[in-house]
C-alpha cells in the first residue's frame, strides 16, 4: 500500500515538473499577436443586438464591398421593420413601409466599412464570450472586436463612448 502511494507521489511530482517546464519554456518565447481576419467581400449575417437594457433588436445585414453597399433590415423589439441602405459614398437611406411609412436620407463622412477595417487595431488578448474563446482587438479607442480563435469568424463587437 505504501509502495503504491510512494509511486503515485513520484509520478505526480514528475508530471508537475514537466508541466512547470512546459509553462516556463512557452513563456520564454513571446507570443506574436494574431492579426484580425478581413471580412469577406460579400456576406449575410444575422445580428442579435442588445444596445442597452431597453433596446433589443435583430438586424439582417447584407454586406457587398465590391458594389459599395450595405443593406440592414432592423427589427426592434415590438417595433416596425426599419430598412437601412448604406452606400460607400456616405449616403444612407432609412425607411419603413406601410400606410405610415417614413423615409430619411443621411450623409456620413465615411461609407461602409472596408473588409480590412481592423488594420492597425490593438490586440488586447483573449476572452470567452457566449461560449467562444475569442481574440480581442480595440480600434480607435471605442470599438472592441471579438473574433473566434478557432474559425476567425466575428462573434461580437462593442462600441463604447463617454456615456457608457
CNS distance restraints for C-alpha pairs under 8 A (distance, minus, plus):
assign (resid   1 and name CA) (resid   5 and name CA) 6.41 0.50 0.50
assign (resid   2 and name CA) (resid   6 and name CA) 5.99 0.50 0.50
assign (resid   3 and name CA) (resid   7 and name CA) 6.12 0.50 0.50
assign (resid   4 and name CA) (resid   8 and name CA) 6.06 0.50 0.50
assign (resid   5 and name CA) (resid   9 and name CA) 6.16 0.50 0.50
assign (resid   6 and name CA) (resid  10 and name CA) 6.22 0.50 0.50
assign (resid   7 and name CA) (resid  11 and name CA) 6.08 0.50 0.50
assign (resid   8 and name CA) (resid  12 and name CA) 6.10 0.50 0.50
assign (resid   9 and name CA) (resid  13 and name CA) 6.14 0.50 0.50
assign (resid  10 and name CA) (resid  14 and name CA) 6.17 0.50 0.50
assign (resid  11 and name CA) (resid  15 and name CA) 6.21 0.50 0.50
assign (resid  12 and name CA) (resid  16 and name CA) 6.13 0.50 0.50
assign (resid  13 and name CA) (resid  17 and name CA) 6.05 0.50 0.50
assign (resid  14 and name CA) (resid  18 and name CA) 6.18 0.50 0.50
assign (resid  15 and name CA) (resid  19 and name CA) 6.10 0.50 0.50
assign (resid  16 and name CA) (resid  20 and name CA) 5.97 0.50 0.50
assign (resid  17 and name CA) (resid  21 and name CA) 6.20 0.50 0.50
assign (resid  18 and name CA) (resid  22 and name CA) 6.20 0.50 0.50
assign (resid  19 and name CA) (resid  23 and name CA) 6.18 0.50 0.50
assign (resid  20 and name CA) (resid  24 and name CA) 6.16 0.50 0.50
assign (resid  21 and name CA) (resid  25 and name CA) 6.01 0.50 0.50
assign (resid  22 and name CA) (resid  26 and name CA) 6.11 0.50 0.50
assign (resid  23 and name CA) (resid  27 and name CA) 6.19 0.50 0.50
assign (resid  24 and name CA) (resid  28 and name CA) 6.17 0.50 0.50
assign (resid  25 and name CA) (resid  29 and name CA) 6.95 0.50 0.50
assign (resid  26 and name CA) (resid  30 and name CA) 7.83 0.50 0.50
assign (resid  33 and name CA) (resid 123 and name CA) 6.48 0.50 0.50
assign (resid  34 and name CA) (resid 123 and name CA) 7.48 0.50 0.50
assign (resid  34 and name CA) (resid 135 and name CA) 7.69 0.50 0.50
assign (resid  36 and name CA) (resid 118 and name CA) 6.64 0.50 0.50
assign (resid  36 and name CA) (resid 119 and name CA) 7.70 0.50 0.50
assign (resid  36 and name CA) (resid 137 and name CA) 7.88 0.50 0.50
assign (resid  36 and name CA) (resid 147 and name CA) 7.45 0.50 0.50
assign (resid  36 and name CA) (resid 152 and name CA) 7.68 0.50 0.50
assign (resid  37 and name CA) (resid 116 and name CA) 7.59 0.50 0.50
assign (resid  37 and name CA) (resid 152 and name CA) 6.35 0.50 0.50
assign (resid  37 and name CA) (resid 153 and name CA) 7.93 0.50 0.50
assign (resid  38 and name CA) (resid 115 and name CA) 5.03 0.50 0.50
assign (resid  38 and name CA) (resid 116 and name CA) 4.65 0.50 0.50
assign (resid  38 and name CA) (resid 117 and name CA) 7.50 0.50 0.50
assign (resid  38 and name CA) (resid 118 and name CA) 7.51 0.50 0.50
assign (resid  39 and name CA) (resid 115 and name CA) 4.51 0.50 0.50
assign (resid  39 and name CA) (resid 116 and name CA) 6.63 0.50 0.50
assign (resid  40 and name CA) (resid 115 and name CA) 6.54 0.50 0.50
assign (resid  41 and name CA) (resid  63 and name CA) 7.44 0.50 0.50
assign (resid  41 and name CA) (resid  64 and name CA) 6.08 0.50 0.50
assign (resid  41 and name CA) (resid  65 and name CA) 5.16 0.50 0.50
assign (resid  41 and name CA) (resid  66 and name CA) 6.61 0.50 0.50
assign (resid  41 and name CA) (resid 115 and name CA) 6.44 0.50 0.50
assign (resid  42 and name CA) (resid  62 and name CA) 7.52 0.50 0.50
assign (resid  42 and name CA) (resid  63 and name CA) 5.33 0.50 0.50
assign (resid  42 and name CA) (resid  64 and name CA) 4.56 0.50 0.50
assign (resid  42 and name CA) (resid  65 and name CA) 6.25 0.50 0.50
assign (resid  42 and name CA) (resid  66 and name CA) 7.76 0.50 0.50
assign (resid  43 and name CA) (resid  62 and name CA) 5.93 0.50 0.50
assign (resid  43 and name CA) (resid  63 and name CA) 5.35 0.50 0.50
assign (resid  43 and name CA) (resid  64 and name CA) 6.90 0.50 0.50
assign (resid  44 and name CA) (resid  60 and name CA) 7.23 0.50 0.50
assign (resid  44 and name CA) (resid  61 and name CA) 5.53 0.50 0.50
assign (resid  44 and name CA) (resid  62 and name CA) 4.49 0.50 0.50
assign (resid  44 and name CA) (resid  63 and name CA) 6.30 0.50 0.50
assign (resid  45 and name CA) (resid  60 and name CA) 6.00 0.50 0.50
assign (resid  45 and name CA) (resid  61 and name CA) 5.19 0.50 0.50
assign (resid  45 and name CA) (resid  62 and name CA) 6.66 0.50 0.50
assign (resid  46 and name CA) (resid  58 and name CA) 7.13 0.50 0.50
assign (resid  46 and name CA) (resid  59 and name CA) 5.91 0.50 0.50
assign (resid  46 and name CA) (resid  60 and name CA) 4.75 0.50 0.50
assign (resid  46 and name CA) (resid  61 and name CA) 6.30 0.50 0.50
assign (resid  47 and name CA) (resid  58 and name CA) 5.60 0.50 0.50
assign (resid  47 and name CA) (resid  59 and name CA) 5.04 0.50 0.50
assign (resid  47 and name CA) (resid  60 and name CA) 6.32 0.50 0.50
assign (resid  47 and name CA) (resid  61 and name CA) 7.39 0.50 0.50
assign (resid  48 and name CA) (resid  56 and name CA) 7.85 0.50 0.50
assign (resid  48 and name CA) (resid  57 and name CA) 6.22 0.50 0.50
assign (resid  48 and name CA) (resid  58 and name CA) 4.72 0.50 0.50
assign (resid  48 and name CA) (resid  59 and name CA) 6.61 0.50 0.50
assign (resid  49 and name CA) (resid  56 and name CA) 5.82 0.50 0.50
assign (resid  49 and name CA) (resid  57 and name CA) 5.24 0.50 0.50
assign (resid  49 and name CA) (resid  58 and name CA) 5.99 0.50 0.50
assign (resid  49 and name CA) (resid  59 and name CA) 7.59 0.50 0.50
assign (resid  50 and name CA) (resid  55 and name CA) 6.06 0.50 0.50
assign (resid  50 and name CA) (resid  56 and name CA) 4.70 0.50 0.50
assign (resid  50 and name CA) (resid  57 and name CA) 6.62 0.50 0.50
assign (resid  51 and name CA) (resid  55 and name CA) 5.27 0.50 0.50
assign (resid  51 and name CA) (resid  56 and name CA) 6.21 0.50 0.50
assign (resid  51 and name CA) (resid  57 and name CA) 7.89 0.50 0.50
assign (resid  52 and name CA) (resid  56 and name CA) 7.24 0.50 0.50
assign (resid  55 and name CA) (resid  76 and name CA) 7.25 0.50 0.50
assign (resid  55 and name CA) (resid  77 and name CA) 7.24 0.50 0.50
assign (resid  56 and name CA) (resid  76 and name CA) 6.05 0.50 0.50
assign (resid  56 and name CA) (resid  77 and name CA) 5.58 0.50 0.50
assign (resid  57 and name CA) (resid  74 and name CA) 6.82 0.50 0.50
assign (resid  57 and name CA) (resid  75 and name CA) 5.45 0.50 0.50
assign (resid  57 and name CA) (resid  76 and name CA) 4.20 0.50 0.50
assign (resid  57 and name CA) (resid  77 and name CA) 5.55 0.50 0.50
assign (resid  58 and name CA) (resid  74 and name CA) 5.85 0.50 0.50
assign (resid  58 and name CA) (resid  75 and name CA) 5.23 0.50 0.50
assign (resid  58 and name CA) (resid  76 and name CA) 6.53 0.50 0.50
assign (resid  59 and name CA) (resid  72 and name CA) 6.16 0.50 0.50
assign (resid  59 and name CA) (resid  73 and name CA) 5.50 0.50 0.50
assign (resid  59 and name CA) (resid  74 and name CA) 4.36 0.50 0.50
assign (resid  59 and name CA) (resid  75 and name CA) 6.24 0.50 0.50
assign (resid  60 and name CA) (resid  71 and name CA) 7.87 0.50 0.50
assign (resid  60 and name CA) (resid  72 and name CA) 5.44 0.50 0.50
assign (resid  60 and name CA) (resid  73 and name CA) 5.11 0.50 0.50
assign (resid  60 and name CA) (resid  74 and name CA) 6.51 0.50 0.50
assign (resid  61 and name CA) (resid  70 and name CA) 6.99 0.50 0.50
assign (resid  61 and name CA) (resid  71 and name CA) 5.73 0.50 0.50
assign (resid  61 and name CA) (resid  72 and name CA) 4.57 0.50 0.50
assign (resid  61 and name CA) (resid  73 and name CA) 6.73 0.50 0.50
assign (resid  62 and name CA) (resid  70 and name CA) 5.65 0.50 0.50
assign (resid  62 and name CA) (resid  71 and name CA) 5.08 0.50 0.50
assign (resid  62 and name CA) (resid  72 and name CA) 6.47 0.50 0.50
assign (resid  63 and name CA) (resid  69 and name CA) 6.48 0.50 0.50
assign (resid  63 and name CA) (resid  70 and name CA) 4.70 0.50 0.50
assign (resid  63 and name CA) (resid  71 and name CA) 6.67 0.50 0.50
assign (resid  64 and name CA) (resid  68 and name CA) 6.03 0.50 0.50
assign (resid  64 and name CA) (resid  69 and name CA) 5.37 0.50 0.50
assign (resid  64 and name CA) (resid  70 and name CA) 6.08 0.50 0.50
assign (resid  65 and name CA) (resid  69 and name CA) 6.29 0.50 0.50
assign (resid  65 and name CA) (resid  70 and name CA) 7.96 0.50 0.50
assign (resid  65 and name CA) (resid 112 and name CA) 7.90 0.50 0.50
assign (resid  65 and name CA) (resid 114 and name CA) 7.09 0.50 0.50
assign (resid  65 and name CA) (resid 115 and name CA) 7.33 0.50 0.50
assign (resid  68 and name CA) (resid  87 and name CA) 5.68 0.50 0.50
assign (resid  68 and name CA) (resid  88 and name CA) 4.71 0.50 0.50
assign (resid  68 and name CA) (resid  89 and name CA) 7.96 0.50 0.50
assign (resid  68 and name CA) (resid 112 and name CA) 7.09 0.50 0.50
assign (resid  69 and name CA) (resid  85 and name CA) 7.22 0.50 0.50
assign (resid  69 and name CA) (resid  86 and name CA) 5.49 0.50 0.50
assign (resid  69 and name CA) (resid  87 and name CA) 4.46 0.50 0.50
assign (resid  69 and name CA) (resid  88 and name CA) 5.92 0.50 0.50
assign (resid  69 and name CA) (resid 112 and name CA) 6.74 0.50 0.50
assign (resid  70 and name CA) (resid  84 and name CA) 7.96 0.50 0.50
assign (resid  70 and name CA) (resid  85 and name CA) 5.88 0.50 0.50
assign (resid  70 and name CA) (resid  86 and name CA) 4.99 0.50 0.50
assign (resid  70 and name CA) (resid  87 and name CA) 6.52 0.50 0.50
assign (resid  70 and name CA) (resid 112 and name CA) 6.88 0.50 0.50
assign (resid  71 and name CA) (resid  83 and name CA) 7.42 0.50 0.50
assign (resid  71 and name CA) (resid  84 and name CA) 5.82 0.50 0.50
assign (resid  71 and name CA) (resid  85 and name CA) 4.69 0.50 0.50
assign (resid  71 and name CA) (resid  86 and name CA) 6.34 0.50 0.50
assign (resid  72 and name CA) (resid  83 and name CA) 5.93 0.50 0.50
assign (resid  72 and name CA) (resid  84 and name CA) 4.94 0.50 0.50
assign (resid  72 and name CA) (resid  85 and name CA) 6.42 0.50 0.50
assign (resid  73 and name CA) (resid  81 and name CA) 6.63 0.50 0.50
assign (resid  73 and name CA) (resid  82 and name CA) 5.80 0.50 0.50
assign (resid  73 and name CA) (resid  83 and name CA) 4.73 0.50 0.50
assign (resid  73 and name CA) (resid  84 and name CA) 6.29 0.50 0.50
assign (resid  74 and name CA) (resid  81 and name CA) 5.64 0.50 0.50
assign (resid  74 and name CA) (resid  82 and name CA) 5.00 0.50 0.50
assign (resid  74 and name CA) (resid  83 and name CA) 6.31 0.50 0.50
assign (resid  74 and name CA) (resid  84 and name CA) 7.60 0.50 0.50
assign (resid  75 and name CA) (resid  79 and name CA) 6.38 0.50 0.50
assign (resid  75 and name CA) (resid  80 and name CA) 6.42 0.50 0.50
assign (resid  75 and name CA) (resid  81 and name CA) 4.92 0.50 0.50
assign (resid  75 and name CA) (resid  82 and name CA) 6.51 0.50 0.50
assign (resid  76 and name CA) (resid  80 and name CA) 6.94 0.50 0.50
assign (resid  76 and name CA) (resid  81 and name CA) 7.23 0.50 0.50
assign (resid  80 and name CA) (resid  96 and name CA) 7.26 0.50 0.50
assign (resid  81 and name CA) (resid  96 and name CA) 6.23 0.50 0.50
assign (resid  81 and name CA) (resid  97 and name CA) 7.71 0.50 0.50
assign (resid  82 and name CA) (resid  94 and name CA) 6.78 0.50 0.50
assign (resid  82 and name CA) (resid  95 and name CA) 5.87 0.50 0.50
assign (resid  82 and name CA) (resid  96 and name CA) 5.14 0.50 0.50
assign (resid  83 and name CA) (resid  93 and name CA) 7.79 0.50 0.50
assign (resid  83 and name CA) (resid  94 and name CA) 5.54 0.50 0.50
assign (resid  83 and name CA) (resid  95 and name CA) 5.25 0.50 0.50
assign (resid  83 and name CA) (resid  96 and name CA) 6.15 0.50 0.50
assign (resid  84 and name CA) (resid  92 and name CA) 6.83 0.50 0.50
assign (resid  84 and name CA) (resid  93 and name CA) 5.67 0.50 0.50
assign (resid  84 and name CA) (resid  94 and name CA) 4.59 0.50 0.50
assign (resid  84 and name CA) (resid  95 and name CA) 6.76 0.50 0.50
assign (resid  85 and name CA) (resid  92 and name CA) 5.52 0.50 0.50
assign (resid  85 and name CA) (resid  93 and name CA) 5.11 0.50 0.50
assign (resid  85 and name CA) (resid  94 and name CA) 6.56 0.50 0.50
assign (resid  86 and name CA) (resid  90 and name CA) 7.09 0.50 0.50
assign (resid  86 and name CA) (resid  91 and name CA) 6.03 0.50 0.50
assign (resid  86 and name CA) (resid  92 and name CA) 4.33 0.50 0.50
assign (resid  86 and name CA) (resid  93 and name CA) 6.53 0.50 0.50
assign (resid  86 and name CA) (resid 111 and name CA) 7.36 0.50 0.50
assign (resid  86 and name CA) (resid 112 and name CA) 6.80 0.50 0.50
assign (resid  87 and name CA) (resid  91 and name CA) 5.39 0.50 0.50
assign (resid  87 and name CA) (resid  92 and name CA) 6.20 0.50 0.50
assign (resid  87 and name CA) (resid 111 and name CA) 5.94 0.50 0.50
assign (resid  87 and name CA) (resid 112 and name CA) 6.42 0.50 0.50
assign (resid  88 and name CA) (resid 110 and name CA) 7.27 0.50 0.50
assign (resid  88 and name CA) (resid 111 and name CA) 3.88 0.50 0.50
assign (resid  88 and name CA) (resid 112 and name CA) 5.14 0.50 0.50
assign (resid  89 and name CA) (resid 110 and name CA) 6.90 0.50 0.50
assign (resid  89 and name CA) (resid 111 and name CA) 5.13 0.50 0.50
assign (resid  90 and name CA) (resid 107 and name CA) 5.44 0.50 0.50
assign (resid  90 and name CA) (resid 108 and name CA) 4.67 0.50 0.50
assign (resid  90 and name CA) (resid 109 and name CA) 5.87 0.50 0.50
assign (resid  90 and name CA) (resid 110 and name CA) 5.02 0.50 0.50
assign (resid  90 and name CA) (resid 111 and name CA) 4.04 0.50 0.50
assign (resid  90 and name CA) (resid 112 and name CA) 7.26 0.50 0.50
assign (resid  91 and name CA) (resid 105 and name CA) 7.12 0.50 0.50
assign (resid  91 and name CA) (resid 106 and name CA) 5.88 0.50 0.50
assign (resid  91 and name CA) (resid 107 and name CA) 4.63 0.50 0.50
assign (resid  91 and name CA) (resid 108 and name CA) 6.33 0.50 0.50
assign (resid  91 and name CA) (resid 111 and name CA) 7.25 0.50 0.50
assign (resid  92 and name CA) (resid 105 and name CA) 5.71 0.50 0.50
assign (resid  92 and name CA) (resid 106 and name CA) 5.18 0.50 0.50
assign (resid  92 and name CA) (resid 107 and name CA) 6.26 0.50 0.50
assign (resid  92 and name CA) (resid 108 and name CA) 7.68 0.50 0.50
assign (resid  93 and name CA) (resid 103 and name CA) 7.12 0.50 0.50
assign (resid  93 and name CA) (resid 104 and name CA) 5.81 0.50 0.50
assign (resid  93 and name CA) (resid 105 and name CA) 4.61 0.50 0.50
assign (resid  93 and name CA) (resid 106 and name CA) 6.47 0.50 0.50
assign (resid  94 and name CA) (resid 102 and name CA) 7.90 0.50 0.50
assign (resid  94 and name CA) (resid 103 and name CA) 5.67 0.50 0.50
assign (resid  94 and name CA) (resid 104 and name CA) 5.18 0.50 0.50
assign (resid  94 and name CA) (resid 105 and name CA) 6.36 0.50 0.50
assign (resid  95 and name CA) (resid 101 and name CA) 6.94 0.50 0.50
assign (resid  95 and name CA) (resid 102 and name CA) 5.16 0.50 0.50
assign (resid  95 and name CA) (resid 103 and name CA) 4.21 0.50 0.50
assign (resid  95 and name CA) (resid 104 and name CA) 6.31 0.50 0.50
assign (resid  96 and name CA) (resid 100 and name CA) 7.99 0.50 0.50
assign (resid  96 and name CA) (resid 101 and name CA) 4.78 0.50 0.50
assign (resid  96 and name CA) (resid 102 and name CA) 5.18 0.50 0.50
assign (resid  96 and name CA) (resid 103 and name CA) 6.71 0.50 0.50
assign (resid  97 and name CA) (resid 101 and name CA) 4.48 0.50 0.50
assign (resid  97 and name CA) (resid 102 and name CA) 7.02 0.50 0.50
assign (resid 113 and name CA) (resid 117 and name CA) 6.02 0.50 0.50
assign (resid 118 and name CA) (resid 139 and name CA) 6.86 0.50 0.50
assign (resid 120 and name CA) (resid 139 and name CA) 7.50 0.50 0.50
assign (resid 121 and name CA) (resid 137 and name CA) 5.89 0.50 0.50
assign (resid 121 and name CA) (resid 138 and name CA) 5.58 0.50 0.50
assign (resid 121 and name CA) (resid 139 and name CA) 4.69 0.50 0.50
assign (resid 121 and name CA) (resid 140 and name CA) 7.53 0.50 0.50
assign (resid 122 and name CA) (resid 137 and name CA) 5.31 0.50 0.50
assign (resid 122 and name CA) (resid 138 and name CA) 5.14 0.50 0.50
assign (resid 122 and name CA) (resid 139 and name CA) 6.38 0.50 0.50
assign (resid 123 and name CA) (resid 135 and name CA) 7.72 0.50 0.50
assign (resid 123 and name CA) (resid 136 and name CA) 6.09 0.50 0.50
assign (resid 123 and name CA) (resid 137 and name CA) 4.39 0.50 0.50
assign (resid 123 and name CA) (resid 138 and name CA) 6.48 0.50 0.50
assign (resid 124 and name CA) (resid 135 and name CA) 7.83 0.50 0.50
assign (resid 124 and name CA) (resid 136 and name CA) 5.64 0.50 0.50
assign (resid 124 and name CA) (resid 137 and name CA) 5.45 0.50 0.50
assign (resid 124 and name CA) (resid 138 and name CA) 6.82 0.50 0.50
assign (resid 125 and name CA) (resid 135 and name CA) 5.86 0.50 0.50
assign (resid 125 and name CA) (resid 136 and name CA) 5.57 0.50 0.50
assign (resid 125 and name CA) (resid 137 and name CA) 7.43 0.50 0.50
assign (resid 126 and name CA) (resid 133 and name CA) 6.83 0.50 0.50
assign (resid 126 and name CA) (resid 134 and name CA) 5.35 0.50 0.50
assign (resid 126 and name CA) (resid 135 and name CA) 4.49 0.50 0.50
assign (resid 126 and name CA) (resid 136 and name CA) 5.60 0.50 0.50
assign (resid 127 and name CA) (resid 133 and name CA) 5.84 0.50 0.50
assign (resid 127 and name CA) (resid 134 and name CA) 5.36 0.50 0.50
assign (resid 127 and name CA) (resid 135 and name CA) 6.62 0.50 0.50
assign (resid 127 and name CA) (resid 136 and name CA) 6.89 0.50 0.50
assign (resid 128 and name CA) (resid 132 and name CA) 5.31 0.50 0.50
assign (resid 128 and name CA) (resid 133 and name CA) 4.43 0.50 0.50
assign (resid 128 and name CA) (resid 134 and name CA) 5.92 0.50 0.50
assign (resid 129 and name CA) (resid 133 and name CA) 6.66 0.50 0.50
assign (resid 129 and name CA) (resid 134 and name CA) 7.16 0.50 0.50
assign (resid 132 and name CA) (resid 148 and name CA) 6.17 0.50 0.50
assign (resid 132 and name CA) (resid 149 and name CA) 7.93 0.50 0.50
assign (resid 132 and name CA) (resid 155 and name CA) 7.73 0.50 0.50
assign (resid 133 and name CA) (resid 148 and name CA) 5.91 0.50 0.50
assign (resid 133 and name CA) (resid 149 and name CA) 5.91 0.50 0.50
assign (resid 133 and name CA) (resid 150 and name CA) 7.94 0.50 0.50
assign (resid 134 and name CA) (resid 146 and name CA) 5.57 0.50 0.50
assign (resid 134 and name CA) (resid 147 and name CA) 5.01 0.50 0.50
assign (resid 134 and name CA) (resid 148 and name CA) 4.36 0.50 0.50
assign (resid 134 and name CA) (resid 149 and name CA) 5.00 0.50 0.50
assign (resid 134 and name CA) (resid 155 and name CA) 7.74 0.50 0.50
assign (resid 135 and name CA) (resid 146 and name CA) 5.77 0.50 0.50
assign (resid 135 and name CA) (resid 147 and name CA) 5.33 0.50 0.50
assign (resid 135 and name CA) (resid 148 and name CA) 6.43 0.50 0.50
assign (resid 135 and name CA) (resid 149 and name CA) 5.87 0.50 0.50
assign (resid 136 and name CA) (resid 144 and name CA) 6.77 0.50 0.50
assign (resid 136 and name CA) (resid 145 and name CA) 5.58 0.50 0.50
assign (resid 136 and name CA) (resid 146 and name CA) 4.67 0.50 0.50
assign (resid 136 and name CA) (resid 147 and name CA) 6.51 0.50 0.50
assign (resid 137 and name CA) (resid 144 and name CA) 5.69 0.50 0.50
assign (resid 137 and name CA) (resid 145 and name CA) 5.27 0.50 0.50
assign (resid 137 and name CA) (resid 146 and name CA) 6.77 0.50 0.50
assign (resid 138 and name CA) (resid 142 and name CA) 7.04 0.50 0.50
assign (resid 138 and name CA) (resid 143 and name CA) 5.55 0.50 0.50
assign (resid 138 and name CA) (resid 144 and name CA) 4.60 0.50 0.50
assign (resid 138 and name CA) (resid 145 and name CA) 6.40 0.50 0.50
assign (resid 139 and name CA) (resid 143 and name CA) 5.10 0.50 0.50
assign (resid 139 and name CA) (resid 144 and name CA) 6.54 0.50 0.50
assign (resid 139 and name CA) (resid 145 and name CA) 7.90 0.50 0.50
assign (resid 142 and name CA) (resid 158 and name CA) 7.86 0.50 0.50
assign (resid 142 and name CA) (resid 159 and name CA) 5.48 0.50 0.50
assign (resid 142 and name CA) (resid 160 and name CA) 4.70 0.50 0.50
assign (resid 142 and name CA) (resid 161 and name CA) 6.18 0.50 0.50
assign (resid 143 and name CA) (resid 157 and name CA) 6.88 0.50 0.50
assign (resid 143 and name CA) (resid 158 and name CA) 5.74 0.50 0.50
assign (resid 143 and name CA) (resid 159 and name CA) 4.74 0.50 0.50
assign (resid 143 and name CA) (resid 160 and name CA) 6.45 0.50 0.50
assign (resid 144 and name CA) (resid 157 and name CA) 5.42 0.50 0.50
assign (resid 144 and name CA) (resid 158 and name CA) 5.05 0.50 0.50
assign (resid 144 and name CA) (resid 159 and name CA) 6.49 0.50 0.50
assign (resid 145 and name CA) (resid 154 and name CA) 7.66 0.50 0.50
assign (resid 145 and name CA) (resid 156 and name CA) 6.15 0.50 0.50
assign (resid 145 and name CA) (resid 157 and name CA) 4.42 0.50 0.50
assign (resid 145 and name CA) (resid 158 and name CA) 6.61 0.50 0.50
assign (resid 146 and name CA) (resid 154 and name CA) 6.08 0.50 0.50
assign (resid 146 and name CA) (resid 155 and name CA) 5.56 0.50 0.50
assign (resid 146 and name CA) (resid 156 and name CA) 5.05 0.50 0.50
assign (resid 146 and name CA) (resid 157 and name CA) 5.88 0.50 0.50
assign (resid 147 and name CA) (resid 152 and name CA) 5.49 0.50 0.50
assign (resid 147 and name CA) (resid 153 and name CA) 5.44 0.50 0.50
assign (resid 147 and name CA) (resid 154 and name CA) 4.44 0.50 0.50
assign (resid 147 and name CA) (resid 155 and name CA) 5.43 0.50 0.50
assign (resid 147 and name CA) (resid 156 and name CA) 7.18 0.50 0.50
assign (resid 148 and name CA) (resid 152 and name CA) 4.91 0.50 0.50
assign (resid 148 and name CA) (resid 153 and name CA) 5.37 0.50 0.50
assign (resid 148 and name CA) (resid 154 and name CA) 6.31 0.50 0.50
assign (resid 148 and name CA) (resid 155 and name CA) 6.22 0.50 0.50
assign (resid 160 and name CA) (resid 164 and name CA) 5.93 0.50 0.50
